[in-house]
């Protein structure tokens, strides 16, 4: 499955009031990232192995909210992925892959 196909399937399950488009998926995305981080934090606290299946489910939720937000913004997830990889490849080529700041 490619990103465009996933985005279309995710959109078909995006049931929330249109008055809250952008806001609903953005808040959901931050919540899901928080859940993912909390599970990783507990793994550190308990010195336990990560449950990869559980991580995959949480990452799926993060992906769903990312796709929903992109759809609400009128952005194709394929374009998000392409632009991101181009940015990272440019940074790698310019030896600026590490560090901080958006415009490296």
Biopython code that builds the backbone (N, CA, C, O; Angstrom):
import numpy as np
from Bio.PDB.StructureBuilder import StructureBuilder

atoms = [
    (1, "UNK", "N", (0.843, -1.172, 0.000)),
    (1, "UNK", "CA", (0.000, 0.000, 0.000)),
    (1, "UNK", "C", (0.895, 1.244, 0.000)),
    (1, "UNK", "O", (1.850, 1.326, 0.772)),
    (2, "UNK", "N", (0.582, 2.204, -0.864)),
    (2, "UNK", "CA", (1.354, 3.443, -0.868)),
    (2, "UNK", "C", (0.650, 4.496, -0.008)),
    (2, "UNK", "O", (-0.464, 4.281, 0.469)),
    (3, "UNK", "N", (1.313, 5.626, 0.179)),
    (3, "UNK", "CA", (0.761, 6.666, 1.054)),
    (3, "UNK", "C", (-0.561, 7.223, 0.536)),
    (3, "UNK", "O", (-1.464, 7.499, 1.326)),
    (4, "UNK", "N", (-0.689, 7.389, -0.768)),
    (4, "UNK", "CA", (-1.939, 7.936, -1.316)),
    (4, "UNK", "C", (-3.111, 7.002, -1.044)),
    (4, "UNK", "O", (-4.193, 7.443, -0.658)),
    (5, "UNK", "N", (-2.887, 5.720, -1.246)),
    (5, "UNK", "CA", (-3.946, 4.739, -0.977)),
    (5, "UNK", "C", (-4.293, 4.732, 0.508)),
    (5, "UNK", "O", (-5.466, 4.713, 0.879)),
    (6, "UNK", "N", (-3.258, 4.749, 1.359)),
    (6, "UNK", "CA", (-3.509, 4.782, 2.799)),
    (6, "UNK", "C", (-4.302, 6.029, 3.175)),
    (6, "UNK", "O", (-5.252, 5.953, 3.954)),
    (7, "UNK", "N", (-3.914, 7.172, 2.624)),
    (7, "UNK", "CA", (-4.583, 8.424, 2.967)),
    (7, "UNK", "C", (-6.062, 8.373, 2.579)),
    (7, "UNK", "O", (-6.914, 8.846, 3.331)),
    (8, "UNK", "N", (-6.366, 7.810, 1.428)),
    (8, "UNK", "CA", (-7.770, 7.676, 1.010)),
    (8, "UNK", "C", (-8.540, 6.769, 1.963)),
    (8, "UNK", "O", (-9.668, 7.078, 2.346)),
    (9, "UNK", "N", (-7.926, 5.645, 2.347)),
    (9, "UNK", "CA", (-8.603, 4.733, 3.277)),
    (9, "UNK", "C", (-8.773, 5.372, 4.648)),
    (9, "UNK", "O", (-9.815, 5.208, 5.282)),
    (10, "UNK", "N", (-7.766, 6.095, 5.108)),
    (10, "UNK", "CA", (-7.868, 6.780, 6.401)),
    (10, "UNK", "C", (-8.970, 7.830, 6.346)),
    (10, "UNK", "O", (-9.746, 7.968, 7.292)),
    (11, "UNK", "N", (-9.040, 8.569, 5.244)),
    (11, "UNK", "CA", (-10.064, 9.613, 5.094)),
    (11, "UNK", "C", (-11.465, 9.028, 5.212)),
    (11, "UNK", "O", (-12.364, 9.669, 5.755)),
    (12, "UNK", "N", (-11.652, 7.816, 4.706)),
    (12, "UNK", "CA", (-12.984, 7.205, 4.751)),
    (12, "UNK", "C", (-13.417, 6.861, 6.174)),
    (12, "UNK", "O", (-14.599, 6.621, 6.424)),
    (13, "UNK", "N", (-12.464, 6.837, 7.108)),
    (13, "UNK", "CA", (-12.806, 6.542, 8.499)),
    (13, "UNK", "C", (-12.688, 7.774, 9.396)),
    (13, "UNK", "O", (-12.844, 7.678, 10.613)),
    (14, "UNK", "N", (-12.412, 8.928, 8.792)),
    (14, "UNK", "CA", (-12.253, 10.175, 9.559)),
    (14, "UNK", "C", (-13.625, 10.775, 9.821)),
    (14, "UNK", "O", (-14.163, 11.522, 9.004)),
    (15, "UNK", "N", (-14.175, 10.433, 10.973)),
    (15, "UNK", "CA", (-15.523, 10.882, 11.317)),
    (15, "UNK", "C", (-15.438, 11.864, 12.476)),
    (15, "UNK", "O", (-15.362, 11.469, 13.639)),
    (16, "UNK", "N", (-15.451, 13.136, 12.142)),
    (16, "UNK", "CA", (-15.460, 14.214, 13.133)),
    (16, "UNK", "C", (-16.063, 15.445, 12.458)),
    (16, "UNK", "O", (-16.021, 15.560, 11.233)),
    (17, "UNK", "N", (-16.615, 16.352, 13.234)),
    (17, "UNK", "CA", (-17.282, 17.516, 12.642)),
    (17, "UNK", "C", (-16.336, 18.348, 11.775)),
    (17, "UNK", "O", (-15.214, 18.648, 12.185)),
    (18, "UNK", "N", (-16.787, 18.717, 10.584)),
    (18, "UNK", "CA", (-15.944, 19.483, 9.665)),
    (18, "UNK", "C", (-15.542, 20.833, 10.252)),
    (18, "UNK", "O", (-14.522, 21.401, 9.862)),
    (19, "UNK", "N", (-16.336, 21.346, 11.185)),
    (19, "UNK", "CA", (-15.982, 22.611, 11.835)),
    (19, "UNK", "C", (-14.678, 22.483, 12.613)),
    (19, "UNK", "O", (-14.028, 23.484, 12.916)),
    (20, "UNK", "N", (-14.296, 21.242, 12.936)),
    (20, "UNK", "CA", (-13.069, 21.019, 13.707)),
    (20, "UNK", "C", (-11.954, 20.418, 12.863)),
    (20, "UNK", "O", (-10.960, 19.923, 13.394)),
    (21, "UNK", "N", (-12.128, 20.465, 11.515)),
    (21, "UNK", "CA", (-11.054, 19.942, 10.675)),
    (21, "UNK", "C", (-9.787, 20.714, 10.985)),
    (21, "UNK", "O", (-9.843, 21.883, 11.367)),
    (22, "UNK", "N", (-8.709, 20.099, 10.831)),
    (22, "UNK", "CA", (-7.357, 20.536, 11.193)),
    (22, "UNK", "C", (-7.161, 20.411, 12.703)),
    (22, "UNK", "O", (-6.204, 19.773, 13.141)),
    (23, "UNK", "N", (-8.046, 21.006, 13.511)),
    (23, "UNK", "CA", (-7.872, 20.983, 14.967)),
    (23, "UNK", "C", (-7.994, 19.572, 15.532)),
    (23, "UNK", "O", (-7.155, 19.140, 16.322)),
    (24, "UNK", "N", (-9.033, 18.861, 15.127)),
    (24, "UNK", "CA", (-9.270, 17.520, 15.665)),
    (24, "UNK", "C", (-8.093, 16.582, 15.384)),
    (24, "UNK", "O", (-7.578, 15.962, 16.315)),
    (25, "UNK", "N", (-7.651, 16.460, 14.117)),
    (25, "UNK", "CA", (-6.528, 15.549, 13.887)),
    (25, "UNK", "C", (-5.223, 16.054, 14.489)),
    (25, "UNK", "O", (-4.392, 15.240, 14.895)),
    (26, "UNK", "N", (-5.011, 17.364, 14.562)),
    (26, "UNK", "CA", (-3.776, 17.873, 15.174)),
    (26, "UNK", "C", (-3.734, 17.521, 16.655)),
    (26, "UNK", "O", (-2.696, 17.102, 17.166)),
    (27, "UNK", "N", (-4.850, 17.686, 17.339)),
    (27, "UNK", "CA", (-4.901, 17.330, 18.763)),
    (27, "UNK", "C", (-4.792, 15.822, 18.954)),
    (27, "UNK", "O", (-4.133, 15.353, 19.881)),
    (28, "UNK", "N", (-5.439, 15.070, 18.078)),
    (28, "UNK", "CA", (-5.337, 13.612, 18.150)),
    (28, "UNK", "C", (-3.915, 13.134, 17.913)),
    (28, "UNK", "O", (-3.450, 12.202, 18.568)),
    (29, "UNK", "N", (-3.226, 13.773, 16.976)),
    (29, "UNK", "CA", (-1.844, 13.417, 16.685)),
    (29, "UNK", "C", (-0.964, 13.624, 17.908)),
    (29, "UNK", "O", (-0.165, 12.755, 18.257)),
    (30, "UNK", "N", (-1.109, 14.767, 18.556)),
    (30, "UNK", "CA", (-0.284, 15.009, 19.747)),
    (30, "UNK", "C", (-0.625, 14.024, 20.852)),
    (30, "UNK", "O", (0.263, 13.589, 21.584)),
    (31, "UNK", "N", (-1.896, 13.665, 20.987)),
    (31, "UNK", "CA", (-2.289, 12.681, 21.991)),
    (31, "UNK", "C", (-1.692, 11.310, 21.725)),
    (31, "UNK", "O", (-1.233, 10.636, 22.647)),
    (32, "UNK", "N", (-1.699, 10.903, 20.474)),
    (32, "UNK", "CA", (-1.146, 9.585, 20.124)),
    (32, "UNK", "C", (0.365, 9.550, 20.297)),
    (32, "UNK", "O", (0.912, 8.539, 20.739)),
    (33, "UNK", "N", (1.044, 10.634, 19.956)),
    (33, "UNK", "CA", (2.487, 10.692, 20.182)),
    (33, "UNK", "C", (2.760, 10.616, 21.680)),
    (33, "UNK", "O", (3.723, 9.978, 22.107)),
    (34, "UNK", "N", (1.913, 11.266, 22.479)),
    (34, "UNK", "CA", (2.042, 11.178, 23.929)),
    (34, "UNK", "C", (1.879, 9.754, 24.424)),
    (34, "UNK", "O", (2.633, 9.307, 25.289)),
    (35, "UNK", "N", (0.895, 9.029, 23.881)),
    (35, "UNK", "CA", (0.695, 7.624, 24.281)),
    (35, "UNK", "C", (1.920, 6.782, 23.921)),
    (35, "UNK", "O", (2.366, 5.955, 24.716)),
    (36, "UNK", "N", (2.451, 6.993, 22.738)),
    (36, "UNK", "CA", (3.635, 6.258, 22.308)),
    (36, "UNK", "C", (4.802, 6.547, 23.250)),
    (36, "UNK", "O", (5.483, 5.625, 23.700)),
    (37, "UNK", "N", (5.029, 7.812, 23.546)),
    (37, "UNK", "CA", (6.123, 8.193, 24.442)),
    (37, "UNK", "C", (5.923, 7.643, 25.850)),
    (37, "UNK", "O", (6.885, 7.242, 26.505)),
    (38, "UNK", "N", (4.696, 7.624, 26.310)),
    (38, "UNK", "CA", (4.419, 7.100, 27.645)),
    (38, "UNK", "C", (4.761, 5.612, 27.735)),
    (38, "UNK", "O", (5.289, 5.157, 28.751)),
    (39, "UNK", "N", (4.466, 4.860, 26.687)),
    (39, "UNK", "CA", (4.799, 3.433, 26.686)),
    (39, "UNK", "C", (6.316, 3.231, 26.664)),
    (39, "UNK", "O", (6.832, 2.319, 27.311)),
    (40, "UNK", "N", (7.020, 4.074, 25.926)),
    (40, "UNK", "CA", (8.476, 3.992, 25.900)),
    (40, "UNK", "C", (9.039, 4.372, 27.266)),
    (40, "UNK", "O", (9.979, 3.741, 27.749)),
    (41, "UNK", "N", (8.463, 5.408, 27.894)),
    (41, "UNK", "CA", (8.897, 5.832, 29.235)),
    (41, "UNK", "C", (8.738, 4.684, 30.232)),
    (41, "UNK", "O", (9.630, 4.439, 31.045)),
    (42, "UNK", "N", (7.607, 3.982, 30.170)),
    (42, "UNK", "CA", (7.381, 2.869, 31.095)),
    (42, "UNK", "C", (8.360, 1.725, 30.833)),
    (42, "UNK", "O", (8.744, 1.004, 31.754)),
    (43, "UNK", "N", (8.755, 1.567, 29.583)),
    (43, "UNK", "CA", (9.744, 0.548, 29.247)),
    (43, "UNK", "C", (11.060, 0.889, 29.936)),
    (43, "UNK", "O", (11.728, 0.005, 30.472)),
    (44, "UNK", "N", (11.435, 2.174, 29.924)),
    (44, "UNK", "CA", (12.665, 2.614, 30.598)),
    (44, "UNK", "C", (12.525, 2.407, 32.110)),
    (44, "UNK", "O", (13.423, 1.868, 32.757)),
    (45, "UNK", "N", (11.395, 2.840, 32.657)),
    (45, "UNK", "CA", (11.173, 2.730, 34.097)),
    (45, "UNK", "C", (11.243, 1.288, 34.570)),
    (45, "UNK", "O", (11.858, 0.990, 35.593)),
    (46, "UNK", "N", (10.611, 0.400, 33.823)),
    (46, "UNK", "CA", (10.509, -0.998, 34.236)),
    (46, "UNK", "C", (11.640, -1.868, 33.683)),
    (46, "UNK", "O", (11.694, -3.069, 33.947)),
    (47, "UNK", "N", (12.542, -1.251, 32.913)),
    (47, "UNK", "CA", (13.630, -1.988, 32.283)),
    (47, "UNK", "C", (13.088, -3.221, 31.563)),
    (47, "UNK", "O", (13.580, -4.335, 31.741)),
    (48, "UNK", "N", (12.072, -2.990, 30.753)),
    (48, "UNK", "CA", (11.376, -4.083, 30.067)),
    (48, "UNK", "C", (11.571, -3.976, 28.562)),
    (48, "UNK", "O", (11.992, -2.940, 28.048)),
    (49, "UNK", "N", (11.265, -5.037, 27.880)),
    (49, "UNK", "CA", (11.314, -5.050, 26.416)),
    (49, "UNK", "C", (10.108, -4.283, 25.874)),
    (49, "UNK", "O", (9.034, -4.280, 26.476)),
    (50, "UNK", "N", (10.307, -3.640, 24.738)),
    (50, "UNK", "CA", (9.186, -2.998, 24.060)),
    (50, "UNK", "C", (8.338, -4.059, 23.390)),
    (50, "UNK", "O", (8.858, -5.010, 22.807)),
    (51, "UNK", "N", (7.044, -3.890, 23.476)),
    (51, "UNK", "CA", (6.107, -4.761, 22.776)),
    (51, "UNK", "C", (5.966, -4.192, 21.358)),
    (51, "UNK", "O", (5.272, -3.198, 21.148)),
    (52, "UNK", "N", (6.628, -4.830, 20.394)),
    (52, "UNK", "CA", (6.653, -4.292, 19.034)),
    (52, "UNK", "C", (5.265, -4.216, 18.413)),
    (52, "UNK", "O", (4.970, -3.284, 17.665)),
    (53, "UNK", "N", (4.426, -5.175, 18.712)),
    (53, "UNK", "CA", (3.063, -5.139, 18.171)),
    (53, "UNK", "C", (2.304, -3.935, 18.719)),
    (53, "UNK", "O", (1.576, -3.266, 17.985)),
    (54, "UNK", "N", (2.476, -3.664, 19.999)),
    (54, "UNK", "CA", (1.845, -2.503, 20.619)),
    (54, "UNK", "C", (2.400, -1.212, 20.011)),
    (54, "UNK", "O", (1.651, -0.272, 19.743)),
    (55, "UNK", "N", (3.711, -1.175, 19.796)),
    (55, "UNK", "CA", (4.333, 0.002, 19.177)),
    (55, "UNK", "C", (3.795, 0.211, 17.763)),
    (55, "UNK", "O", (3.540, 1.343, 17.350)),
    (56, "UNK", "N", (3.626, -0.880, 17.029)),
    (56, "UNK", "CA", (3.098, -0.788, 15.674)),
    (56, "UNK", "C", (1.690, -0.205, 15.673)),
    (56, "UNK", "O", (1.352, 0.607, 14.811)),
    (57, "UNK", "N", (0.871, -0.615, 16.634)),
    (57, "UNK", "CA", (-0.488, -0.072, 16.731)),
    (57, "UNK", "C", (-0.465, 1.418, 17.049)),
    (57, "UNK", "O", (-1.221, 2.193, 16.463)),
    (58, "UNK", "N", (0.396, 1.816, 17.971)),
    (58, "UNK", "CA", (0.496, 3.240, 18.315)),
    (58, "UNK", "C", (1.019, 4.049, 17.131)),
    (58, "UNK", "O", (0.514, 5.136, 16.849)),
    (59, "UNK", "N", (2.020, 3.528, 16.442)),
    (59, "UNK", "CA", (2.531, 4.212, 15.254)),
    (59, "UNK", "C", (1.458, 4.300, 14.167)),
    (59, "UNK", "O", (1.396, 5.277, 13.421)),
    (60, "UNK", "N", (0.623, 3.278, 14.088)),
    (60, "UNK", "CA", (-0.504, 3.319, 13.147)),
    (60, "UNK", "C", (-1.464, 4.442, 13.484)),
    (60, "UNK", "O", (-1.976, 5.112, 12.587)),
    (61, "UNK", "N", (-1.715, 4.658, 14.774)),
    (61, "UNK", "CA", (-2.581, 5.764, 15.183)),
    (61, "UNK", "C", (-1.942, 7.107, 14.835)),
    (61, "UNK", "O", (-2.629, 8.029, 14.395)),
    (62, "UNK", "N", (-0.633, 7.215, 15.031)),
    (62, "UNK", "CA", (0.089, 8.435, 14.665)),
    (62, "UNK", "C", (-0.028, 8.662, 13.156)),
    (62, "UNK", "O", (-0.274, 9.782, 12.708)),
    (63, "UNK", "N", (0.147, 7.607, 12.388)),
    (63, "UNK", "CA", (0.043, 7.711, 10.929)),
    (63, "UNK", "C", (-1.365, 8.119, 10.504)),
    (63, "UNK", "O", (-1.525, 8.935, 9.596)),
    (64, "UNK", "N", (-2.385, 7.558, 11.151)),
    (64, "UNK", "CA", (-3.766, 7.887, 10.803)),
    (64, "UNK", "C", (-4.037, 9.377, 11.023)),
    (64, "UNK", "O", (-4.593, 10.045, 10.150)),
    (65, "UNK", "N", (-3.647, 9.893, 12.183)),
    (65, "UNK", "CA", (-3.879, 11.314, 12.451)),
    (65, "UNK", "C", (-3.048, 12.194, 11.525)),
    (65, "UNK", "O", (-3.500, 13.273, 11.140)),
    (66, "UNK", "N", (-1.843, 11.759, 11.159)),
    (66, "UNK", "CA", (-1.026, 12.506, 10.203)),
    (66, "UNK", "C", (-1.730, 12.554, 8.848)),
    (66, "UNK", "O", (-1.781, 13.603, 8.205)),
    (67, "UNK", "N", (-2.265, 11.429, 8.425)),
    (67, "UNK", "CA", (-2.979, 11.363, 7.149)),
    (67, "UNK", "C", (-4.241, 12.223, 7.187)),
    (67, "UNK", "O", (-4.546, 12.926, 6.223)),
    (68, "UNK", "N", (-4.974, 12.168, 8.301)),
    (68, "UNK", "CA", (-6.197, 12.968, 8.429)),
    (68, "UNK", "C", (-5.870, 14.458, 8.391)),
    (68, "UNK", "O", (-6.569, 15.227, 7.731)),
    (69, "UNK", "N", (-4.832, 14.865, 9.083)),
    (69, "UNK", "CA", (-4.438, 16.273, 9.093)),
    (69, "UNK", "C", (-3.996, 16.713, 7.697)),
    (69, "UNK", "O", (-4.380, 17.787, 7.234)),
    (70, "UNK", "N", (-3.196, 15.892, 7.034)),
    (70, "UNK", "CA", (-2.768, 16.220, 5.677)),
    (70, "UNK", "C", (-3.985, 16.368, 4.756)),
    (70, "UNK", "O", (-4.040, 17.298, 3.952)),
    (71, "UNK", "N", (-4.947, 15.469, 4.868)),
    (71, "UNK", "CA", (-6.159, 15.553, 4.046)),
    (71, "UNK", "C", (-6.905, 16.848, 4.317)),
    (71, "UNK", "O", (-7.331, 17.529, 3.385)),
    (72, "UNK", "N", (-7.065, 17.192, 5.589)),
    (72, "UNK", "CA", (-7.777, 18.425, 5.939)),
    (72, "UNK", "C", (-7.056, 19.670, 5.440)),
    (72, "UNK", "O", (-7.684, 20.696, 5.178)),
    (73, "UNK", "N", (-5.732, 19.575, 5.309)),
    (73, "UNK", "CA", (-4.946, 20.695, 4.792)),
    (73, "UNK", "C", (-4.856, 20.691, 3.266)),
    (73, "UNK", "O", (-4.307, 21.617, 2.668)),
    (74, "UNK", "N", (-5.401, 19.636, 2.638)),
    (74, "UNK", "CA", (-5.344, 19.520, 1.191)),
    (74, "UNK", "C", (-3.966, 19.147, 0.687)),
    (74, "UNK", "O", (-3.570, 19.537, -0.411)),
    (75, "UNK", "N", (-3.229, 18.382, 1.501)),
    (75, "UNK", "CA", (-1.865, 17.966, 1.163)),
    (75, "UNK", "C", (-1.840, 16.458, 0.978)),
    (75, "UNK", "O", (-2.355, 15.713, 1.811)),
    (76, "UNK", "N", (-1.240, 16.016, -0.114)),
    (76, "UNK", "CA", (-1.103, 14.584, -0.386)),
    (76, "UNK", "C", (0.043, 14.032, 0.460)),
    (76, "UNK", "O", (1.145, 14.579, 0.453)),
    (77, "UNK", "N", (-0.220, 12.951, 1.183)),
    (77, "UNK", "CA", (0.790, 12.332, 2.033)),
    (77, "UNK", "C", (2.008, 11.883, 1.223)),
    (77, "UNK", "O", (3.123, 11.872, 1.744)),
    (78, "UNK", "N", (1.807, 11.514, -0.040)),
    (78, "UNK", "CA", (2.933, 11.175, -0.921)),
    (78, "UNK", "C", (3.869, 12.377, -1.045)),
    (78, "UNK", "O", (5.090, 12.224, -1.023)),
    (79, "UNK", "N", (3.287, 13.575, -1.175)),
    (79, "UNK", "CA", (4.104, 14.786, -1.292)),
    (79, "UNK", "C", (4.843, 15.075, 0.011)),
    (79, "UNK", "O", (5.996, 15.505, -0.009)),
    (80, "UNK", "N", (4.184, 14.841, 1.139)),
    (80, "UNK", "CA", (4.835, 15.033, 2.443)),
    (80, "UNK", "C", (6.072, 14.139, 2.530)),
    (80, "UNK", "O", (7.149, 14.592, 2.916)),
    (81, "UNK", "N", (5.906, 12.873, 2.168)),
    (81, "UNK", "CA", (7.015, 11.918, 2.234)),
    (81, "UNK", "C", (8.128, 12.319, 1.268)),
    (81, "UNK", "O", (9.303, 12.296, 1.636)),
    (82, "UNK", "N", (7.771, 12.686, 0.045)),
    (82, "UNK", "CA", (8.771, 13.055, -0.960)),
    (82, "UNK", "C", (9.556, 14.285, -0.525)),
    (82, "UNK", "O", (10.786, 14.278, -0.579)),
    (83, "UNK", "N", (8.874, 15.334, -0.096)),
    (83, "UNK", "CA", (9.540, 16.573, 0.327)),
    (83, "UNK", "C", (10.440, 16.313, 1.535)),
    (83, "UNK", "O", (11.537, 16.865, 1.625)),
    (84, "UNK", "N", (9.975, 15.472, 2.462)),
    (84, "UNK", "CA", (10.777, 15.167, 3.643)),
    (84, "UNK", "C", (12.064, 14.440, 3.266)),
    (84, "UNK", "O", (13.136, 14.780, 3.766)),
    (85, "UNK", "N", (11.965, 13.446, 2.393)),
    (85, "UNK", "CA", (13.154, 12.698, 1.980)),
    (85, "UNK", "C", (14.112, 13.608, 1.208)),
    (85, "UNK", "O", (15.326, 13.528, 1.394)),
    (86, "UNK", "N", (13.573, 14.472, 0.343)),
    (86, "UNK", "CA", (14.435, 15.416, -0.388)),
    (86, "UNK", "C", (15.183, 16.326, 0.582)),
    (86, "UNK", "O", (16.373, 16.582, 0.399)),
    (87, "UNK", "N", (14.493, 16.813, 1.609)),
    (87, "UNK", "CA", (15.125, 17.680, 2.606)),
    (87, "UNK", "C", (16.241, 16.935, 3.337)),
    (87, "UNK", "O", (17.334, 17.469, 3.523)),
    (88, "UNK", "N", (15.959, 15.703, 3.749)),
    (88, "UNK", "CA", (16.964, 14.920, 4.477)),
    (88, "UNK", "C", (18.158, 14.571, 3.596)),
    (88, "UNK", "O", (19.299, 14.614, 4.055)),
    (89, "UNK", "N", (17.907, 14.225, 2.335)),
    (89, "UNK", "CA", (19.006, 13.916, 1.418)),
    (89, "UNK", "C", (19.873, 15.152, 1.177)),
    (89, "UNK", "O", (21.096, 15.034, 1.097)),
    (90, "UNK", "N", (19.261, 16.338, 1.059)),
    (90, "UNK", "CA", (20.010, 17.575, 0.877)),
    (90, "UNK", "C", (20.876, 17.842, 2.098)),
    (90, "UNK", "O", (22.050, 18.192, 1.971)),
    (91, "UNK", "N", (20.295, 17.676, 3.285)),
    (91, "UNK", "CA", (21.065, 17.880, 4.518)),
    (91, "UNK", "C", (22.232, 16.906, 4.611)),
    (91, "UNK", "O", (23.328, 17.284, 5.026)),
    (92, "UNK", "N", (22.004, 15.668, 4.229)),
    (92, "UNK", "CA", (23.067, 14.667, 4.262)),
    (92, "UNK", "C", (24.187, 15.051, 3.295)),
    (92, "UNK", "O", (25.367, 14.983, 3.639)),
    (93, "UNK", "N", (23.806, 15.452, 2.090)),
    (93, "UNK", "CA", (24.784, 15.850, 1.076)),
    (93, "UNK", "C", (25.594, 17.057, 1.537)),
    (93, "UNK", "O", (26.791, 17.141, 1.263)),
    (94, "UNK", "N", (24.952, 17.990, 2.235)),
    (94, "UNK", "CA", (25.618, 19.205, 2.711)),
    (94, "UNK", "C", (26.249, 19.022, 4.090)),
    (94, "UNK", "O", (26.727, 19.980, 4.698)),
    (95, "UNK", "N", (26.245, 17.772, 4.579)),
    (95, "UNK", "CA", (26.793, 17.444, 5.897)),
    (95, "UNK", "C", (26.133, 18.261, 7.012)),
    (95, "UNK", "O", (26.794, 18.716, 7.945)),
    (96, "UNK", "N", (24.810, 18.434, 6.891)),
    (96, "UNK", "CA", (24.041, 19.175, 7.890)),
    (96, "UNK", "C", (22.905, 18.318, 8.450)),
    (96, "UNK", "O", (21.874, 18.836, 8.879)),
    (97, "UNK", "N", (23.111, 17.001, 8.438)),
    (97, "UNK", "CA", (22.049, 16.092, 8.882)),
    (97, "UNK", "C", (21.837, 16.171, 10.389)),
    (97, "UNK", "O", (20.733, 15.914, 10.869)),
    (98, "UNK", "N", (22.881, 16.522, 11.146)),
    (98, "UNK", "CA", (22.723, 16.670, 12.587)),
    (98, "UNK", "C", (22.654, 18.146, 12.911)),
    (98, "UNK", "O", (22.914, 18.999, 12.062)),
    (99, "UNK", "N", (22.307, 18.428, 14.126)),
    (99, "UNK", "CA", (22.158, 19.813, 14.558)),
    (99, "UNK", "C", (20.699, 20.142, 14.762)),
    (99, "UNK", "O", (19.850, 19.252, 14.818)),
    (100, "UNK", "N", (20.413, 21.414, 14.872)),
    (100, "UNK", "CA", (19.026, 21.816, 15.078)),
    (100, "UNK", "C", (18.694, 22.978, 14.175)),
    (100, "UNK", "O", (19.575, 23.615, 13.599)),
    (101, "UNK", "N", (17.411, 23.241, 14.063)),
    (101, "UNK", "CA", (16.936, 24.322, 13.210)),
    (101, "UNK", "C", (16.293, 23.777, 11.965)),
    (101, "UNK", "O", (16.749, 22.779, 11.407)),
    (102, "UNK", "N", (15.232, 24.428, 11.523)),
    (102, "UNK", "CA", (14.511, 23.977, 10.336)),
    (102, "UNK", "C", (15.265, 24.240, 9.052)),
    (102, "UNK", "O", (15.208, 23.437, 8.121)),
    (103, "UNK", "N", (15.973, 25.356, 8.990)),
    (103, "UNK", "CA", (16.610, 25.765, 7.727)),
    (103, "UNK", "C", (18.114, 25.531, 7.767)),
    (103, "UNK", "O", (18.907, 26.472, 7.756)),
    (104, "UNK", "N", (18.491, 24.246, 7.815)),
    (104, "UNK", "CA", (19.927, 23.914, 7.811)),
    (104, "UNK", "C", (20.342, 23.551, 6.408)),
    (104, "UNK", "O", (21.508, 23.237, 6.171)),
]
sb = StructureBuilder()
sb.init_structure("model")
sb.init_model(0)
sb.init_chain("A")
sb.init_seg("    ")
for serial, (resi, resn, name, xyz) in enumerate(atoms, 1):
    if name == "N":
        sb.init_residue(resn, " ", resi, " ")
    sb.init_atom(name, np.array(xyz, "f"), 0.0, 1.0, " ", f" {name:<3s}", serial, name[0])
structure = sb.get_structure()
